[in-house]
Amino acid sequence: MEDTIMTKVEKYNYISSIESTISIICEHQSSDIVTFVFQKYGAHDLYDIPPSDLPYVFSELEFIANDCC
């Protein structure tokens, strides 16, 4: 299988979506949840997340946001 490279636009879209999802989570839950998810991917903040992990982080945070609201 061939690795795909994330374009700048895709990366920007994931980061924007993650930021929005973080806002929802922090509004209804603790920011510790976001910190926990970042730590699972070896990141201290959003910009530490490797581009290849952005879809997985978004998916996990989106699931949490949908579950808490």
LINKA-V908944 format. One record per pair of residues at least 12 apart in sequence whose C-alpha atoms are under 6 Angstrom apart, sorted by the first residue. I is the first residue (numbers start at 0). GAP is how many residues later the second one is. If there is no record, write none. Layout:
# LINKA-V908944
i=I gap=GAP
i=I gap=GAP
This chain:
# LINKA-V908944
i=17 gap=40
i=24 gap=40
